[in-house]
């Protein structure tokens, strides 16, 4: 059973997602409490392979209000992702291809742990985005027509 914390809807609009990976994330105690309170923004978050590790950048977890000043965390600090070595090597080879990046797709709870889903994404052009919008409009109109036809 997994409960959704946050979803990055911009990632689906800006990238063709080729593969998805589930990863653990290394957090401090105040970060977990802030996540429980819903103080997280992942709209600009992405992962980067550095050496034999994967780090998450741009994930904004706001400081927990009631924590002491010396116990607080930085809101946009890089956070290490926990993956198997084979997965890290696959991600490193995937990002070596021009135009591929690792956007954060969603953050969720799984067995009392915070997990993130990262995807191997290839950037969409403006014409791809326009085609996606056109396809969505056509689907919406078809659904309306079907609903109107079934009401009779």
C-alpha positions as CSV (number, residue, x, y, z in Angstrom):
1,X,0.0,0.0,0.0
2,X,1.5,3.3,-1.0
3,X,0.3,6.8,-0.2
4,X,1.1,9.6,-2.6
5,X,3.1,12.5,-1.2
6,X,3.7,14.6,-4.3
7,X,3.6,14.1,-8.1
8,X,5.6,16.0,-10.7
9,X,3.0,16.7,-13.4
10,X,5.5,18.9,-15.3
11,X,7.7,15.9,-16.0
12,X,5.0,14.2,-18.1
13,X,4.5,17.4,-20.1
14,X,8.2,18.1,-20.7
15,X,9.7,14.6,-21.2
16,X,9.1,11.3,-22.9
17,X,9.6,8.9,-20.0
18,X,11.5,5.9,-21.3
19,X,12.1,3.9,-18.0
20,X,11.1,4.3,-14.4
21,X,13.1,3.4,-11.3
22,X,12.1,3.2,-7.6
23,X,14.7,4.5,-5.2
24,X,14.9,5.1,-1.5
25,X,16.0,8.6,-0.3
26,X,18.3,9.5,2.5
27,X,16.5,12.0,4.8
28,X,17.0,13.7,8.2
29,X,14.4,13.5,10.9
30,X,13.1,17.0,10.4
31,X,12.7,16.3,6.7
32,X,10.5,13.3,7.3
33,X,8.3,15.4,9.7
34,X,8.0,18.1,7.0
35,X,7.1,15.6,4.4
36,X,4.4,14.2,6.7
37,X,3.1,17.8,7.0
38,X,3.0,18.1,3.2
39,X,5.7,20.7,2.9
40,X,7.4,19.3,-0.2
41,X,7.7,20.6,-3.8
42,X,9.2,18.4,-6.5
43,X,8.3,20.3,-9.6
44,X,11.9,21.2,-10.5
45,X,13.6,18.1,-9.0
46,X,16.0,15.9,-11.0
47,X,18.6,13.3,-10.3
48,X,22.3,13.2,-11.3
49,X,24.8,10.4,-11.3
50,X,28.0,11.4,-9.6
51,X,30.7,8.8,-9.3
52,X,29.0,5.6,-8.0
53,X,26.1,7.5,-6.3
54,X,22.9,9.2,-7.4
55,X,21.9,12.5,-5.9
56,X,18.6,14.4,-6.0
57,X,18.7,18.1,-6.7
58,X,16.0,20.7,-6.6
59,X,13.6,18.9,-4.2
60,X,12.3,21.6,-1.9
61,X,11.4,20.2,1.6
62,X,10.6,23.2,3.8
63,X,12.1,23.3,7.3
64,X,10.0,22.0,10.1
65,X,8.6,24.9,12.1
66,X,9.0,23.6,15.7
67,X,12.6,22.2,15.4
68,X,15.5,24.0,17.1
69,X,17.6,26.2,14.8
70,X,20.7,24.0,15.1
71,X,18.6,20.9,14.2
72,X,17.1,22.3,11.0
73,X,17.9,21.1,7.5
74,X,18.6,23.1,4.4
75,X,15.5,23.2,2.2
76,X,17.1,22.5,-1.2
77,X,20.1,20.4,-0.2
78,X,21.2,17.5,-2.4
79,X,19.9,14.2,-1.1
80,X,21.4,10.8,-1.8
81,X,19.2,8.2,-3.6
82,X,19.5,4.6,-2.5
83,X,19.8,2.3,-5.6
84,X,21.5,-1.0,-6.4
85,X,24.8,-0.8,-8.2
86,X,23.4,-2.3,-11.4
87,X,20.7,0.4,-11.5
88,X,23.2,3.1,-11.0
89,X,25.3,1.9,-13.9
90,X,22.1,1.7,-16.1
91,X,21.2,5.3,-15.1
92,X,24.8,6.5,-15.8
93,X,24.8,5.0,-19.3
94,X,21.3,6.3,-20.0
95,X,22.2,9.9,-19.1
96,X,25.3,9.7,-21.2
97,X,23.0,9.9,-24.2
98,X,22.5,13.4,-25.4
99,X,19.1,14.9,-24.4
100,X,18.4,12.3,-21.6
101,X,17.9,13.4,-18.0
102,X,16.5,11.9,-14.8
103,X,13.4,13.9,-13.6
104,X,11.7,13.0,-10.3
105,X,8.2,11.7,-11.2
106,X,6.7,11.2,-7.8
107,X,7.3,10.8,-4.0
108,X,5.3,8.3,-2.0
109,X,5.2,6.2,1.2
110,X,5.9,2.5,1.0
111,X,6.0,0.4,4.2
112,X,6.6,3.5,6.4
113,X,9.5,4.6,4.2
114,X,9.7,7.5,1.7
115,X,10.4,6.3,-1.8
116,X,10.9,8.3,-5.0
117,X,10.2,7.3,-8.6
118,X,12.7,8.7,-11.1
119,X,12.4,8.3,-14.8
120,X,14.8,8.3,-17.7
121,X,13.4,11.2,-19.8
122,X,14.1,12.5,-23.2
123,X,13.1,16.1,-23.7
124,X,10.0,16.9,-25.8
125,X,10.1,19.6,-28.4
126,X,7.3,22.2,-28.7
127,X,5.7,20.3,-31.6
128,X,5.6,17.2,-29.4
129,X,3.9,19.1,-26.7
130,X,1.4,20.6,-29.2
131,X,0.6,17.1,-30.5
132,X,0.0,15.8,-27.0
133,X,-2.4,18.7,-26.3
134,X,-4.2,18.1,-29.5
135,X,-4.5,14.4,-28.7
136,X,-5.9,15.2,-25.2
137,X,-8.5,17.6,-26.7
138,X,-9.6,15.0,-29.2
139,X,-10.0,12.4,-26.5
140,X,-12.0,14.8,-24.3
141,X,-14.3,15.6,-27.2
142,X,-14.8,11.9,-28.0
143,X,-15.6,11.1,-24.3
144,X,-18.2,13.9,-24.4
145,X,-19.8,12.6,-27.5
146,X,-19.9,9.0,-26.1
147,X,-21.5,10.3,-22.9
148,X,-24.1,12.3,-24.8
149,X,-24.8,9.3,-27.1
150,X,-25.2,7.0,-24.0
151,X,-27.6,9.4,-22.3
152,X,-30.3,9.0,-24.9
